[in-house]
Amino acid sequence: MIPINKPLLGKEEADAVLKVLQSGILTNPMPEGGPNLRAFEAELESYTRAKHAVAVNSGTAALYLSLLVVGVGPGDEVIVPSFTFIATASAVMIKGAKPVFVDIDPGTYNMSPDAFKKAITRKTKAVIPVDLYGLPAHIDAIGEIAEDKGISVIEDACQAQGASSGGRMAGTLGNMGCFSFYPGKVMTTGEGGAVITDDDALAERLRRTRTHGQIKGYDSVMLGGNFRMPEIEAALGRVQLKKLPGFLAKRAENAKVLTEELAGTKVVPPLVPEGMKHNWYLYTIRCNSNKEREGLRQKLTEAGFGVAIYYPIPVHRTPYYADQGYDKLDLPETERAAETVLSLPVNPLVMANDLEKMLEIIKKYQ
Ligand SMILES: Cc1ncc(COP(=O)(O)O)c(C=O)c1O
């Protein structure tokens, strides 16, 4: 089976991990972190051209800490899409605030700036636009409205390492940007994440809250927790970040072939608005109906392609959120996307003959 995504690890990663084990330095509980963590953060800063990168132990932790440092808590509302991975909304819930789900733009599957604008109330403290599938969200439009109202913009760039909008890297488009380095992502640290920001004060709060609000040790000045990225993960991340441009080039090559060949067929290839660069974490087509999607999914699966649906159930209708009444919301474009999208593998393991086979099946299925 050709996987939809898979971590690509080699000798360099093994050597880097071994070196950490031999050094005996596995972590550092101070705000500045250990040597690999510091180096990984500096390399992330240089890659994204952000002033600060604060590595943490998951993308969920990155979102949670971002909400913590802007003071989101009980009584606050945070506007999020429902067509996303559950962590986007759950970070808000864990913080004791209320997620306010809004609909997506049907062309890009990302948060609709109009829907965002309509959902703002006096309680809105933050918005989390998601760069879904690796395509930057409409943050220029969202950011303009948010800035006017004093709403923090936390970009969920967990899927979008290496993407860009108007020449600015994904993760740097809001006040803070969150990455995930989960194994299925375009680069991995095992589990891991990072928050990036140009804001000195937020960066300092992030570094402290990541490690119990400590400054020098046993002197907590603010509430925090243990969200530290271990040295082994940071060492892995350093190797993977170096390989990332190569990984993304191969993904872009595969995506280009699919998009060219799918033009004129019944399925809708992904739309990349002018000025945006996709990282092709997921190459997602849209079918005309749920029946058509299920038929195509079956054919491609039978042929050994690990196609997948992101996401078959919108967050507001998952059992936990439905139990709290969120399932009564009317989000028609979110529902339509959940019924019709299908992601095809374009990861670096996918070869030209795999693309040909997938295309043959899709064209025949019309
Ligand atoms: C959009 C989105 N947000 C948040 C997360 C959470 O990241 P993690 O799994 O590293 O906690 C993920 C990835 O899993 C994601 O895809």
The ligand as a MOL file (V3000), in Angstrom:
LIG
                    3D

  0  0  0     0  0            999 V3000
M  V30 BEGIN CTAB
M  V30 COUNTS 16 16 0 0 0
M  V30 BEGIN ATOM
M  V30 1 C -4.5770 21.2450 11.8550 0
M  V30 2 C -3.8980 20.5800 13.0160 0
M  V30 3 N -3.9230 21.2040 14.2090 0
M  V30 4 C -3.3180 20.6740 15.2740 0
M  V30 5 C -2.6650 19.4630 15.2210 0
M  V30 6 C -2.0940 18.8940 16.4730 0
M  V30 7 O -0.7710 18.5190 16.3800 0
M  V30 8 P -0.1890 17.3320 17.2850 0
M  V30 9 O -0.7670 16.0660 16.7740 0
M  V30 10 O 1.2900 17.4260 17.0690 0
M  V30 11 O -0.5700 17.6160 18.6890 0
M  V30 12 C -2.6000 18.7870 13.9950 0
M  V30 13 C -1.8700 17.5220 13.7900 0
M  V30 14 O -2.0330 16.4850 14.2340 0
M  V30 15 C -3.2590 19.3480 12.8670 0
M  V30 16 O -3.2640 18.7110 11.6950 0
M  V30 END ATOM
M  V30 BEGIN BOND
M  V30 1 1 1 2
M  V30 2 1 2 3
M  V30 3 2 2 15
M  V30 4 2 3 4
M  V30 5 1 4 5
M  V30 6 1 5 6
M  V30 7 2 5 12
M  V30 8 1 6 7
M  V30 9 1 7 8
M  V30 10 2 8 9
M  V30 11 1 8 10
M  V30 12 1 8 11
M  V30 13 1 12 13
M  V30 14 1 12 15
M  V30 15 2 13 14
M  V30 16 1 15 16
M  V30 END BOND
M  V30 END CTAB
M  END
